[in-house]
């Protein structure tokens, strides 16, 4: 399986930036900080190492300080079969 999504900050935001992180069983598998105007950033994480196991998948957003106008978005997170 793989996690497929995209991350971004909504238009019009006056944010100082937002941190995005994906954790599997508490371990960071993806980390990226964005500022407004970055556009959509595609994210694809291979979960093949966890095949046959139950996992806890956590999507984290971090205000990176001030949280005013941090309109962070995850675009339709989904699990797809690996090919």
mmCIF file of the N, C-alpha and C atoms, coordinates in Angstrom:
data_MODEL
# 
_entry.id   MODEL 
# 
loop_
_atom_site.group_PDB 
_atom_site.id 
_atom_site.type_symbol 
_atom_site.label_atom_id 
_atom_site.label_alt_id 
_atom_site.label_comp_id 
_atom_site.label_asym_id 
_atom_site.label_entity_id 
_atom_site.label_seq_id 
_atom_site.pdbx_PDB_ins_code 
_atom_site.Cartn_x 
_atom_site.Cartn_y 
_atom_site.Cartn_z 
_atom_site.occupancy 
_atom_site.B_iso_or_equiv 
_atom_site.pdbx_formal_charge 
_atom_site.auth_seq_id 
_atom_site.auth_comp_id 
_atom_site.auth_asym_id 
_atom_site.auth_atom_id 
_atom_site.pdbx_PDB_model_num 
ATOM 1   N N  . UNK A 1 1  ? 0.841  -1.182 0.000  1.00 0.00 ? 1  UNK A N  1 
ATOM 2   C CA . UNK A 1 1  ? 0.000  0.000  0.000  1.00 0.00 ? 1  UNK A CA 1 
ATOM 3   C C  . UNK A 1 1  ? 0.884  1.242  0.000  1.00 0.00 ? 1  UNK A C  1 
ATOM 4   N N  . UNK A 1 2  ? 0.274  2.333  -0.422 1.00 0.00 ? 2  UNK A N  1 
ATOM 5   C CA . UNK A 1 2  ? 0.938  3.617  -0.297 1.00 0.00 ? 2  UNK A CA 1 
ATOM 6   C C  . UNK A 1 2  ? -0.092 4.680  0.041  1.00 0.00 ? 2  UNK A C  1 
ATOM 7   N N  . UNK A 1 3  ? 0.347  5.675  0.794  1.00 0.00 ? 3  UNK A N  1 
ATOM 8   C CA . UNK A 1 3  ? -0.478 6.824  1.111  1.00 0.00 ? 3  UNK A CA 1 
ATOM 9   C C  . UNK A 1 3  ? -0.267 7.844  0.008  1.00 0.00 ? 3  UNK A C  1 
ATOM 10  N N  . UNK A 1 4  ? -1.359 8.327  -0.565 1.00 0.00 ? 4  UNK A N  1 
ATOM 11  C CA . UNK A 1 4  ? -1.292 9.331  -1.620 1.00 0.00 ? 4  UNK A CA 1 
ATOM 12  C C  . UNK A 1 4  ? -2.165 10.508 -1.198 1.00 0.00 ? 4  UNK A C  1 
ATOM 13  N N  . UNK A 1 5  ? -1.606 11.706 -1.245 1.00 0.00 ? 5  UNK A N  1 
ATOM 14  C CA . UNK A 1 5  ? -2.330 12.921 -0.909 1.00 0.00 ? 5  UNK A CA 1 
ATOM 15  C C  . UNK A 1 5  ? -1.571 14.110 -1.487 1.00 0.00 ? 5  UNK A C  1 
ATOM 16  N N  . UNK A 1 6  ? -1.971 15.295 -1.119 1.00 0.00 ? 6  UNK A N  1 
ATOM 17  C CA . UNK A 1 6  ? -1.227 16.511 -1.418 1.00 0.00 ? 6  UNK A CA 1 
ATOM 18  C C  . UNK A 1 6  ? -1.440 17.448 -0.240 1.00 0.00 ? 6  UNK A C  1 
ATOM 19  N N  . UNK A 1 7  ? -0.511 18.371 -0.058 1.00 0.00 ? 7  UNK A N  1 
ATOM 20  C CA . UNK A 1 7  ? -0.605 19.324 1.040  1.00 0.00 ? 7  UNK A CA 1 
ATOM 21  C C  . UNK A 1 7  ? -0.552 20.738 0.484  1.00 0.00 ? 7  UNK A C  1 
ATOM 22  N N  . UNK A 1 8  ? -1.133 21.669 1.235  1.00 0.00 ? 8  UNK A N  1 
ATOM 23  C CA . UNK A 1 8  ? -1.096 23.060 0.806  1.00 0.00 ? 8  UNK A CA 1 
ATOM 24  C C  . UNK A 1 8  ? -1.617 23.973 1.888  1.00 0.00 ? 8  UNK A C  1 
ATOM 25  N N  . UNK A 1 9  ? -1.544 25.277 1.596  1.00 0.00 ? 9  UNK A N  1 
ATOM 26  C CA . UNK A 1 9  ? -2.102 26.309 2.456  1.00 0.00 ? 9  UNK A CA 1 
ATOM 27  C C  . UNK A 1 9  ? -3.098 27.076 1.603  1.00 0.00 ? 9  UNK A C  1 
ATOM 28  N N  . UNK A 1 10 ? -4.329 27.223 2.100  1.00 0.00 ? 10 UNK A N  1 
ATOM 29  C CA . UNK A 1 10 ? -5.394 27.868 1.322  1.00 0.00 ? 10 UNK A CA 1 
ATOM 30  C C  . UNK A 1 10 ? -4.996 29.264 0.864  1.00 0.00 ? 10 UNK A C  1 
ATOM 31  N N  . UNK A 1 11 ? -5.453 29.626 -0.333 1.00 0.00 ? 11 UNK A N  1 
ATOM 32  C CA . UNK A 1 11 ? -5.221 30.960 -0.882 1.00 0.00 ? 11 UNK A CA 1 
ATOM 33  C C  . UNK A 1 11 ? -5.745 32.022 0.067  1.00 0.00 ? 11 UNK A C  1 
ATOM 34  N N  . UNK A 1 12 ? -5.076 33.149 0.105  1.00 0.00 ? 12 UNK A N  1 
ATOM 35  C CA . UNK A 1 12 ? -5.504 34.259 0.949  1.00 0.00 ? 12 UNK A CA 1 
ATOM 36  C C  . UNK A 1 12 ? -4.942 34.193 2.354  1.00 0.00 ? 12 UNK A C  1 
ATOM 37  N N  . UNK A 1 13 ? -4.241 33.129 2.664  1.00 0.00 ? 13 UNK A N  1 
ATOM 38  C CA . UNK A 1 13 ? -3.686 32.970 3.998  1.00 0.00 ? 13 UNK A CA 1 
ATOM 39  C C  . UNK A 1 13 ? -2.519 33.934 4.216  1.00 0.00 ? 13 UNK A C  1 
ATOM 40  N N  . UNK A 1 14 ? -2.464 34.514 5.394  1.00 0.00 ? 14 UNK A N  1 
ATOM 41  C CA . UNK A 1 14 ? -1.326 35.360 5.778  1.00 0.00 ? 14 UNK A CA 1 
ATOM 42  C C  . UNK A 1 14 ? -0.472 34.615 6.804  1.00 0.00 ? 14 UNK A C  1 
ATOM 43  N N  . UNK A 1 15 ? -0.417 33.333 6.657  1.00 0.00 ? 15 UNK A N  1 
ATOM 44  C CA . UNK A 1 15 ? 0.306  32.456 7.565  1.00 0.00 ? 15 UNK A CA 1 
ATOM 45  C C  . UNK A 1 15 ? 1.810  32.719 7.497  1.00 0.00 ? 15 UNK A C  1 
ATOM 46  N N  . UNK A 1 16 ? 2.498  32.415 8.604  1.00 0.00 ? 16 UNK A N  1 
ATOM 47  C CA . UNK A 1 16 ? 3.961  32.445 8.609  1.00 0.00 ? 16 UNK A CA 1 
ATOM 48  C C  . UNK A 1 16 ? 4.533  31.091 8.191  1.00 0.00 ? 16 UNK A C  1 
ATOM 49  N N  . UNK A 1 17 ? 3.658  30.157 7.869  1.00 0.00 ? 17 UNK A N  1 
ATOM 50  C CA . UNK A 1 17 ? 4.086  28.831 7.436  1.00 0.00 ? 17 UNK A CA 1 
ATOM 51  C C  . UNK A 1 17 ? 3.446  27.741 8.276  1.00 0.00 ? 17 UNK A C  1 
ATOM 52  N N  . UNK A 1 18 ? 3.387  26.562 7.690  1.00 0.00 ? 18 UNK A N  1 
ATOM 53  C CA . UNK A 1 18 ? 2.782  25.403 8.341  1.00 0.00 ? 18 UNK A CA 1 
ATOM 54  C C  . UNK A 1 18 ? 3.680  24.201 8.095  1.00 0.00 ? 18 UNK A C  1 
ATOM 55  N N  . UNK A 1 19 ? 3.873  23.393 9.122  1.00 0.00 ? 19 UNK A N  1 
ATOM 56  C CA . UNK A 1 19 ? 4.609  22.146 8.977  1.00 0.00 ? 19 UNK A CA 1 
ATOM 57  C C  . UNK A 1 19 ? 3.638  20.990 8.798  1.00 0.00 ? 19 UNK A C  1 
ATOM 58  N N  . UNK A 1 20 ? 3.949  20.116 7.873  1.00 0.00 ? 20 UNK A N  1 
ATOM 59  C CA . UNK A 1 20 ? 3.139  18.919 7.616  1.00 0.00 ? 20 UNK A CA 1 
ATOM 60  C C  . UNK A 1 20 ? 4.024  17.707 7.884  1.00 0.00 ? 20 UNK A C  1 
ATOM 61  N N  . UNK A 1 21 ? 3.442  16.690 8.518  1.00 0.00 ? 21 UNK A N  1 
ATOM 62  C CA . UNK A 1 21 ? 4.212  15.492 8.825  1.00 0.00 ? 21 UNK A CA 1 
ATOM 63  C C  . UNK A 1 21 ? 3.296  14.282 8.732  1.00 0.00 ? 21 UNK A C  1 
ATOM 64  N N  . UNK A 1 22 ? 3.836  13.185 8.244  1.00 0.00 ? 22 UNK A N  1 
ATOM 65  C CA . UNK A 1 22 ? 3.132  11.903 8.255  1.00 0.00 ? 22 UNK A CA 1 
ATOM 66  C C  . UNK A 1 22 ? 3.955  10.963 9.126  1.00 0.00 ? 22 UNK A C  1 
ATOM 67  N N  . UNK A 1 23 ? 3.276  10.355 10.098 1.00 0.00 ? 23 UNK A N  1 
ATOM 68  C CA . UNK A 1 23 ? 3.931  9.401  10.984 1.00 0.00 ? 23 UNK A CA 1 
ATOM 69  C C  . UNK A 1 23 ? 3.290  8.031  10.828 1.00 0.00 ? 23 UNK A C  1 
ATOM 70  N N  . UNK A 1 24 ? 4.110  7.002  10.908 1.00 0.00 ? 24 UNK A N  1 
ATOM 71  C CA . UNK A 1 24 ? 3.629  5.624  10.955 1.00 0.00 ? 24 UNK A CA 1 
ATOM 72  C C  . UNK A 1 24 ? 4.142  5.034  12.263 1.00 0.00 ? 24 UNK A C  1 
ATOM 73  N N  . UNK A 1 25 ? 3.202  4.634  13.105 1.00 0.00 ? 25 UNK A N  1 
ATOM 74  C CA . UNK A 1 25 ? 3.538  4.097  14.429 1.00 0.00 ? 25 UNK A CA 1 
ATOM 75  C C  . UNK A 1 25 ? 4.458  5.041  15.203 1.00 0.00 ? 25 UNK A C  1 
ATOM 76  N N  . UNK A 1 26 ? 4.204  6.346  15.074 1.00 0.00 ? 26 UNK A N  1 
ATOM 77  C CA . UNK A 1 26 ? 4.969  7.344  15.815 1.00 0.00 ? 26 UNK A CA 1 
ATOM 78  C C  . UNK A 1 26 ? 6.286  7.762  15.196 1.00 0.00 ? 26 UNK A C  1 
ATOM 79  N N  . UNK A 1 27 ? 6.661  7.157  14.072 1.00 0.00 ? 27 UNK A N  1 
ATOM 80  C CA . UNK A 1 27 ? 7.921  7.505  13.395 1.00 0.00 ? 27 UNK A CA 1 
ATOM 81  C C  . UNK A 1 27 ? 7.636  8.360  12.169 1.00 0.00 ? 27 UNK A C  1 
ATOM 82  N N  . UNK A 1 28 ? 8.348  9.451  12.035 1.00 0.00 ? 28 UNK A N  1 
ATOM 83  C CA . UNK A 1 28 ? 8.139  10.363 10.913 1.00 0.00 ? 28 UNK A CA 1 
ATOM 84  C C  . UNK A 1 28 ? 8.599  9.722  9.614  1.00 0.00 ? 28 UNK A C  1 
ATOM 85  N N  . UNK A 1 29 ? 7.676  9.663  8.640  1.00 0.00 ? 29 UNK A N  1 
ATOM 86  C CA . UNK A 1 29 ? 7.965  9.125  7.314  1.00 0.00 ? 29 UNK A CA 1 
ATOM 87  C C  . UNK A 1 29 ? 8.036  10.231 6.259  1.00 0.00 ? 29 UNK A C  1 
ATOM 88  N N  . UNK A 1 30 ? 7.472  11.408 6.601  1.00 0.00 ? 30 UNK A N  1 
ATOM 89  C CA . UNK A 1 30 ? 7.454  12.543 5.675  1.00 0.00 ? 30 UNK A CA 1 
ATOM 90  C C  . UNK A 1 30 ? 7.355  13.809 6.511  1.00 0.00 ? 30 UNK A C  1 
ATOM 91  N N  . UNK A 1 31 ? 8.109  14.846 6.115  1.00 0.00 ? 31 UNK A N  1 
ATOM 92  C CA . UNK A 1 31 ? 8.048  16.126 6.799  1.00 0.00 ? 31 UNK A CA 1 
ATOM 93  C C  . UNK A 1 31 ? 8.337  17.233 5.798  1.00 0.00 ? 31 UNK A C  1 
ATOM 94  N N  . UNK A 1 32 ? 7.488  18.270 5.809  1.00 0.00 ? 32 UNK A N  1 
ATOM 95  C CA . UNK A 1 32 ? 7.691  19.392 4.889  1.00 0.00 ? 32 UNK A CA 1 
ATOM 96  C C  . UNK A 1 32 ? 7.045  20.634 5.477  1.00 0.00 ? 32 UNK A C  1 
ATOM 97  N N  . UNK A 1 33 ? 7.755  21.756 5.450  1.00 0.00 ? 33 UNK A N  1 
ATOM 98  C CA . UNK A 1 33 ? 7.212  23.047 5.861  1.00 0.00 ? 33 UNK A CA 1 
ATOM 99  C C  . UNK A 1 33 ? 6.851  23.829 4.610  1.00 0.00 ? 33 UNK A C  1 
ATOM 100 N N  . UNK A 1 34 ? 5.659  24.456 4.629  1.00 0.00 ? 34 UNK A N  1 
ATOM 101 C CA . UNK A 1 34 ? 5.198  25.255 3.493  1.00 0.00 ? 34 UNK A CA 1 
ATOM 102 C C  . UNK A 1 34 ? 4.883  26.668 3.936  1.00 0.00 ? 34 UNK A C  1 
ATOM 103 N N  . UNK A 1 35 ? 5.001  27.602 3.001  1.00 0.00 ? 35 UNK A N  1 
ATOM 104 C CA . UNK A 1 35 ? 4.564  28.977 3.202  1.00 0.00 ? 35 UNK A CA 1 
ATOM 105 C C  . UNK A 1 35 ? 3.464  29.257 2.185  1.00 0.00 ? 35 UNK A C  1 
ATOM 106 N N  . UNK A 1 36 ? 2.618  30.264 2.426  1.00 0.00 ? 36 UNK A N  1 
ATOM 107 C CA . UNK A 1 36 ? 1.564  30.582 1.462  1.00 0.00 ? 36 UNK A CA 1 
ATOM 108 C C  . UNK A 1 36 ? 2.169  30.816 0.073  1.00 0.00 ? 36 UNK A C  1 
ATOM 109 N N  . UNK A 1 37 ? 1.437  30.392 -0.946 1.00 0.00 ? 37 UNK A N  1 
ATOM 110 C CA . UNK A 1 37 ? 1.901  30.539 -2.322 1.00 0.00 ? 37 UNK A CA 1 
ATOM 111 C C  . UNK A 1 37 ? 2.716  29.366 -2.831 1.00 0.00 ? 37 UNK A C  1 
ATOM 112 N N  . UNK A 1 38 ? 2.929  28.363 -1.992 1.00 0.00 ? 38 UNK A N  1 
ATOM 113 C CA . UNK A 1 38 ? 3.707  27.186 -2.401 1.00 0.00 ? 38 UNK A CA 1 
ATOM 114 C C  . UNK A 1 38 ? 2.948  26.305 -3.376 1.00 0.00 ? 38 UNK A C  1 
ATOM 115 N N  . UNK A 1 39 ? 1.631  26.495 -3.461 1.00 0.00 ? 39 UNK A N  1 
ATOM 116 C CA . UNK A 1 39 ? 0.812  25.627 -4.304 1.00 0.00 ? 39 UNK A CA 1 
ATOM 117 C C  . UNK A 1 39 ? 0.650  24.265 -3.655 1.00 0.00 ? 39 UNK A C  1 
ATOM 118 N N  . UNK A 1 40 ? 0.040  23.363 -4.405 1.00 0.00 ? 40 UNK A N  1 
ATOM 119 C CA . UNK A 1 40 ? -0.145 21.996 -3.919 1.00 0.00 ? 40 UNK A CA 1 
ATOM 120 C C  . UNK A 1 40 ? 1.155  21.225 -4.054 1.00 0.00 ? 40 UNK A C  1 
ATOM 121 N N  . UNK A 1 41 ? 1.511  20.493 -3.028 1.00 0.00 ? 41 UNK A N  1 
ATOM 122 C CA . UNK A 1 41 ? 2.703  19.648 -3.042 1.00 0.00 ? 41 UNK A CA 1 
ATOM 123 C C  . UNK A 1 41 ? 2.239  18.200 -2.934 1.00 0.00 ? 41 UNK A C  1 
ATOM 124 N N  . UNK A 1 42 ? 2.479  17.388 -3.981 1.00 0.00 ? 42 UNK A N  1 
ATOM 125 C CA . UNK A 1 42 ? 2.063  15.987 -3.924 1.00 0.00 ? 42 UNK A CA 1 
ATOM 126 C C  . UNK A 1 42 ? 2.885  15.203 -2.896 1.00 0.00 ? 42 UNK A C  1 
ATOM 127 N N  . UNK A 1 43 ? 2.225  14.267 -2.245 1.00 0.00 ? 43 UNK A N  1 
ATOM 128 C CA . UNK A 1 43 ? 2.872  13.414 -1.249 1.00 0.00 ? 43 UNK A CA 1 
ATOM 129 C C  . UNK A 1 43 ? 2.496  11.973 -1.561 1.00 0.00 ? 43 UNK A C  1 
ATOM 130 N N  . UNK A 1 44 ? 3.505  11.115 -1.620 1.00 0.00 ? 44 UNK A N  1 
ATOM 131 C CA . UNK A 1 44 ? 3.278  9.687  -1.838 1.00 0.00 ? 44 UNK A CA 1 
ATOM 132 C C  . UNK A 1 44 ? 4.257  8.926  -0.951 1.00 0.00 ? 44 UNK A C  1 
ATOM 133 N N  . UNK A 1 45 ? 3.717  8.104  -0.066 1.00 0.00 ? 45 UNK A N  1 
ATOM 134 C CA . UNK A 1 45 ? 4.549  7.384  0.895  1.00 0.00 ? 45 UNK A CA 1 
ATOM 135 C C  . UNK A 1 45 ? 4.306  5.889  0.755  1.00 0.00 ? 45 UNK A C  1 
ATOM 136 N N  . UNK A 1 46 ? 5.372  5.165  0.470  1.00 0.00 ? 46 UNK A N  1 
ATOM 137 C CA . UNK A 1 46 ? 5.303  3.708  0.332  1.00 0.00 ? 46 UNK A CA 1 
ATOM 138 C C  . UNK A 1 46 ? 5.185  3.087  1.723  1.00 0.00 ? 46 UNK A C  1 
ATOM 139 N N  . UNK A 1 47 ? 4.157  2.286  1.912  1.00 0.00 ? 47 UNK A N  1 
ATOM 140 C CA . UNK A 1 47 ? 3.938  1.613  3.185  1.00 0.00 ? 47 UNK A CA 1 
ATOM 141 C C  . UNK A 1 47 ? 4.239  0.122  3.094  1.00 0.00 ? 47 UNK A C  1 
ATOM 142 N N  . UNK A 1 48 ? 4.934  -0.283 2.056  1.00 0.00 ? 48 UNK A N  1 
ATOM 143 C CA . UNK A 1 48 ? 5.240  -1.691 1.820  1.00 0.00 ? 48 UNK A CA 1 
ATOM 144 C C  . UNK A 1 48 ? 5.996  -2.355 2.958  1.00 0.00 ? 48 UNK A C  1 
ATOM 145 N N  . UNK A 1 49 ? 6.797  -1.589 3.682  1.00 0.00 ? 49 UNK A N  1 
ATOM 146 C CA . UNK A 1 49 ? 7.567  -2.155 4.796  1.00 0.00 ? 49 UNK A CA 1 
ATOM 147 C C  . UNK A 1 49 ? 6.655  -2.627 5.929  1.00 0.00 ? 49 UNK A C  1 
ATOM 148 N N  . UNK A 1 50 ? 5.401  -2.190 5.922  1.00 0.00 ? 50 UNK A N  1 
ATOM 149 C CA . UNK A 1 50 ? 4.458  -2.544 6.975  1.00 0.00 ? 50 UNK A CA 1 
ATOM 150 C C  . UNK A 1 50 ? 3.428  -3.574 6.520  1.00 0.00 ? 50 UNK A C  1 
ATOM 151 N N  . UNK A 1 51 ? 3.671  -4.205 5.376  1.00 0.00 ? 51 UNK A N  1 
ATOM 152 C CA . UNK A 1 51 ? 2.728  -5.172 4.822  1.00 0.00 ? 51 UNK A CA 1 
ATOM 153 C C  . UNK A 1 51 ? 2.393  -6.256 5.843  1.00 0.00 ? 51 UNK A C  1 
ATOM 154 N N  . UNK A 1 52 ? 1.086  -6.510 6.002  1.00 0.00 ? 52 UNK A N  1 
ATOM 155 C CA . UNK A 1 52 ? 0.612  -7.538 6.914  1.00 0.00 ? 52 UNK A CA 1 
ATOM 156 C C  . UNK A 1 52 ? 0.531  -7.095 8.372  1.00 0.00 ? 52 UNK A C  1 
ATOM 157 N N  . UNK A 1 53 ? 0.900  -5.859 8.649  1.00 0.00 ? 53 UNK A N  1 
ATOM 158 C CA . UNK A 1 53 ? 0.881  -5.349 10.020 1.00 0.00 ? 53 UNK A CA 1 
ATOM 159 C C  . UNK A 1 53 ? -0.236 -4.323 10.196 1.00 0.00 ? 53 UNK A C  1 
ATOM 160 N N  . UNK A 1 54 ? -0.749 -4.225 11.405 1.00 0.00 ? 54 UNK A N  1 
ATOM 161 C CA . UNK A 1 54 ? -1.628 -3.115 11.732 1.00 0.00 ? 54 UNK A CA 1 
ATOM 162 C C  . UNK A 1 54 ? -0.737 -1.921 12.051 1.00 0.00 ? 54 UNK A C  1 
ATOM 163 N N  . UNK A 1 55 ? -1.101 -0.753 11.537 1.00 0.00 ? 55 UNK A N  1 
ATOM 164 C CA . UNK A 1 55 ? -0.317 0.445  11.796 1.00 0.00 ? 55 UNK A CA 1 
ATOM 165 C C  . UNK A 1 55 ? -1.233 1.579  12.254 1.00 0.00 ? 55 UNK A C  1 
ATOM 166 N N  . UNK A 1 56 ? -0.613 2.565  12.893 1.00 0.00 ? 56 UNK A N  1 
ATOM 167 C CA . UNK A 1 56 ? -1.286 3.822  13.202 1.00 0.00 ? 56 UNK A CA 1 
ATOM 168 C C  . UNK A 1 56 ? -0.667 4.866  12.289 1.00 0.00 ? 56 UNK A C  1 
ATOM 169 N N  . UNK A 1 57 ? -1.490 5.404  11.413 1.00 0.00 ? 57 UNK A N  1 
ATOM 170 C CA . UNK A 1 57 ? -1.062 6.403  10.440 1.00 0.00 ? 57 UNK A CA 1 
ATOM 171 C C  . UNK A 1 57 ? -1.572 7.755  10.921 1.00 0.00 ? 57 UNK A C  1 
ATOM 172 N N  . UNK A 1 58 ? -0.661 8.711  11.133 1.00 0.00 ? 58 UNK A N  1 
ATOM 173 C CA . UNK A 1 58 ? -1.030 10.006 11.701 1.00 0.00 ? 58 UNK A CA 1 
ATOM 174 C C  . UNK A 1 58 ? -0.625 11.127 10.757 1.00 0.00 ? 58 UNK A C  1 
ATOM 175 N N  . UNK A 1 59 ? -1.590 12.005 10.440 1.00 0.00 ? 59 UNK A N  1 
ATOM 176 C CA . UNK A 1 59 ? -1.326 13.201 9.644  1.00 0.00 ? 59 UNK A CA 1 
ATOM 177 C C  . UNK A 1 59 ? -1.248 14.374 10.615 1.00 0.00 ? 59 UNK A C  1 
ATOM 178 N N  . UNK A 1 60 ? -0.124 15.065 10.622 1.00 0.00 ? 60 UNK A N  1 
ATOM 179 C CA . UNK A 1 60 ? 0.137  16.115 11.611 1.00 0.00 ? 60 UNK A CA 1 
ATOM 180 C C  . UNK A 1 60 ? 0.299  17.453 10.905 1.00 0.00 ? 60 UNK A C  1 
ATOM 181 N N  . UNK A 1 61 ? -0.313 18.499 11.469 1.00 0.00 ? 61 UNK A N  1 
ATOM 182 C CA . UNK A 1 61 ? -0.028 19.866 11.030 1.00 0.00 ? 61 UNK A CA 1 
ATOM 183 C C  . UNK A 1 61 ? 0.495  20.637 12.237 1.00 0.00 ? 61 UNK A C  1 
ATOM 184 N N  . UNK A 1 62 ? 1.470  21.512 11.971 1.00 0.00 ? 62 UNK A N  1 
ATOM 185 C CA . UNK A 1 62 ? 2.135  22.272 13.028 1.00 0.00 ? 62 UNK A CA 1 
ATOM 186 C C  . UNK A 1 62 ? 2.136  23.743 12.631 1.00 0.00 ? 62 UNK A C  1 
ATOM 187 N N  . UNK A 1 63 ? 1.705  24.609 13.542 1.00 0.00 ? 63 UNK A N  1 
ATOM 188 C CA . UNK A 1 63 ? 1.604  26.041 13.252 1.00 0.00 ? 63 UNK A CA 1 
ATOM 189 C C  . UNK A 1 63 ? 2.955  26.730 13.086 1.00 0.00 ? 63 UNK A C  1 
ATOM 190 N N  . UNK A 1 64 ? 4.038  26.103 13.471 1.00 0.00 ? 64 UNK A N  1 
ATOM 191 C CA . UNK A 1 64 ? 5.370  26.712 13.376 1.00 0.00 ? 64 UNK A CA 1 
ATOM 192 C C  . UNK A 1 64 ? 5.414  28.082 14.051 1.00 0.00 ? 64 UNK A C  1 
ATOM 193 N N  . UNK A 1 65 ? 4.860  28.160 15.235 1.00 0.00 ? 65 UNK A N  1 
ATOM 194 C CA . UNK A 1 65 ? 4.830  29.429 15.973 1.00 0.00 ? 65 UNK A CA 1 
ATOM 195 C C  . UNK A 1 65 ? 3.413  29.968 15.994 1.00 0.00 ? 65 UNK A C  1 
ATOM 196 N N  . UNK A 1 66 ? 3.219  31.160 15.432 1.00 0.00 ? 66 UNK A N  1 
ATOM 197 C CA . UNK A 1 66 ? 1.891  31.772 15.362 1.00 0.00 ? 66 UNK A CA 1 
ATOM 198 C C  . UNK A 1 66 ? 0.949  30.892 14.551 1.00 0.00 ? 66 UNK A C  1 
ATOM 199 N N  . UNK A 1 67 ? -0.296 30.776 15.002 1.00 0.00 ? 67 UNK A N  1 
ATOM 200 C CA . UNK A 1 67 ? -1.249 29.931 14.286 1.00 0.00 ? 67 UNK A CA 1 
ATOM 201 C C  . UNK A 1 67 ? -2.313 30.733 13.560 1.00 0.00 ? 67 UNK A C  1 
ATOM 202 N N  . UNK A 1 68 ? -2.246 32.066 13.604 1.00 0.00 ? 68 UNK A N  1 
ATOM 203 C CA . UNK A 1 68 ? -3.220 32.889 12.887 1.00 0.00 ? 68 UNK A CA 1 
ATOM 204 C C  . UNK A 1 68 ? -3.118 32.648 11.384 1.00 0.00 ? 68 UNK A C  1 
ATOM 205 N N  . UNK A 1 69 ? -4.243 32.417 10.746 1.00 0.00 ? 69 UNK A N  1 
ATOM 206 C CA . UNK A 1 69 ? -4.340 32.258 9.292  1.00 0.00 ? 69 UNK A CA 1 
ATOM 207 C C  . UNK A 1 69 ? -3.634 31.010 8.767  1.00 0.00 ? 69 UNK A C  1 
ATOM 208 N N  . UNK A 1 70 ? -3.384 30.023 9.599  1.00 0.00 ? 70 UNK A N  1 
ATOM 209 C CA . UNK A 1 70 ? -2.769 28.768 9.151  1.00 0.00 ? 70 UNK A CA 1 
ATOM 210 C C  . UNK A 1 70 ? -3.852 27.851 8.593  1.00 0.00 ? 70 UNK A C  1 
ATOM 211 N N  . UNK A 1 71 ? -4.264 28.100 7.381  1.00 0.00 ? 71 UNK A N  1 
ATOM 212 C CA . UNK A 1 71 ? -5.330 27.329 6.742  1.00 0.00 ? 71 UNK A CA 1 
ATOM 213 C C  . UNK A 1 71 ? -4.705 26.147 6.004  1.00 0.00 ? 71 UNK A C  1 
ATOM 214 N N  . UNK A 1 72 ? -4.206 25.202 6.766  1.00 0.00 ? 72 UNK A N  1 
ATOM 215 C CA . UNK A 1 72 ? -3.520 24.035 6.216  1.00 0.00 ? 72 UNK A CA 1 
ATOM 216 C C  . UNK A 1 72 ? -4.535 23.029 5.677  1.00 0.00 ? 72 UNK A C  1 
ATOM 217 N N  . UNK A 1 73 ? -4.211 22.410 4.550  1.00 0.00 ? 73 UNK A N  1 
ATOM 218 C CA . UNK A 1 73 ? -5.126 21.441 3.948  1.00 0.00 ? 73 UNK A CA 1 
ATOM 219 C C  . UNK A 1 73 ? -4.379 20.197 3.468  1.00 0.00 ? 73 UNK A C  1 
ATOM 220 N N  . UNK A 1 74 ? -5.054 19.065 3.656  1.00 0.00 ? 74 UNK A N  1 
ATOM 221 C CA . UNK A 1 74 ? -4.624 17.777 3.116  1.00 0.00 ? 74 UNK A CA 1 
ATOM 222 C C  . UNK A 1 74 ? -5.643 17.423 2.031  1.00 0.00 ? 74 UNK A C  1 
ATOM 223 N N  . UNK A 1 75 ? -5.193 17.105 0.847  1.00 0.00 ? 75 UNK A N  1 
ATOM 224 C CA . UNK A 1 75 ? -6.100 16.821 -0.273 1.00 0.00 ? 75 UNK A CA 1 
ATOM 225 C C  . UNK A 1 75 ? -6.407 15.331 -0.367 1.00 0.00 ? 75 UNK A C  1 
ATOM 226 N N  . UNK A 1 76 ? -7.612 14.957 -0.038 1.00 0.00 ? 76 UNK A N  1 
ATOM 227 C CA . UNK A 1 76 ? -8.158 13.606 -0.192 1.00 0.00 ? 76 UNK A CA 1 
ATOM 228 C C  . UNK A 1 76 ? -7.120 12.517 0.113  1.00 0.00 ? 76 UNK A C  1 
ATOM 229 N N  . UNK A 1 77 ? -6.658 12.420 1.360  1.00 0.00 ? 77 UNK A N  1 
ATOM 230 C CA . UNK A 1 77 ? -5.719 11.338 1.683  1.00 0.00 ? 77 UNK A CA 1 
ATOM 231 C C  . UNK A 1 77 ? -6.361 9.984  1.423  1.00 0.00 ? 77 UNK A C  1 
ATOM 232 N N  . UNK A 1 78 ? -5.605 9.101  0.772  1.00 0.00 ? 78 UNK A N  1 
ATOM 233 C CA . UNK A 1 78 ? -6.148 7.781  0.474  1.00 0.00 ? 78 UNK A CA 1 
ATOM 234 C C  . UNK A 1 78 ? -5.024 6.740  0.454  1.00 0.00 ? 78 UNK A C  1 
ATOM 235 N N  . UNK A 1 79 ? -5.422 5.502  0.685  1.00 0.00 ? 79 UNK A N  1 
ATOM 236 C CA . UNK A 1 79 ? -4.483 4.387  0.588  1.00 0.00 ? 79 UNK A CA 1 
ATOM 237 C C  . UNK A 1 79 ? -4.730 3.674  -0.725 1.00 0.00 ? 79 UNK A C  1 
ATOM 238 N N  . UNK A 1 80 ? -3.679 3.556  -1.515 1.00 0.00 ? 80 UNK A N  1 
ATOM 239 C CA . UNK A 1 80 ? -3.771 2.896  -2.831 1.00 0.00 ? 80 UNK A CA 1 
ATOM 240 C C  . UNK A 1 80 ? -2.866 1.668  -2.822 1.00 0.00 ? 80 UNK A C  1 
ATOM 241 N N  . UNK A 1 81 ? -3.265 0.639  -3.558 1.00 0.00 ? 81 UNK A N  1 
ATOM 242 C CA . UNK A 1 81 ? -2.372 -0.523 -3.693 1.00 0.00 ? 81 UNK A CA 1 
ATOM 243 C C  . UNK A 1 81 ? -1.080 -0.107 -4.395 1.00 0.00 ? 81 UNK A C  1 
ATOM 244 N N  . UNK A 1 82 ? 0.045  -0.607 -3.944 1.00 0.00 ? 82 UNK A N  1 
ATOM 245 C CA . UNK A 1 82 ? 1.331  -0.347 -4.612 1.00 0.00 ? 82 UNK A CA 1 
ATOM 246 C C  . UNK A 1 82 ? 1.364  -1.159 -5.905 1.00 0.00 ? 82 UNK A C  1 
ATOM 247 N N  . UNK A 1 83 ? 1.986  -0.601 -6.900 1.00 0.00 ? 83 UNK A N  1 
ATOM 248 C CA . UNK A 1 83 ? 2.082  -1.318 -8.190 1.00 0.00 ? 83 UNK A CA 1 
ATOM 249 C C  . UNK A 1 83 ? 3.492  -1.665 -8.522 1.00 0.00 ? 83 UNK A C  1 
# 
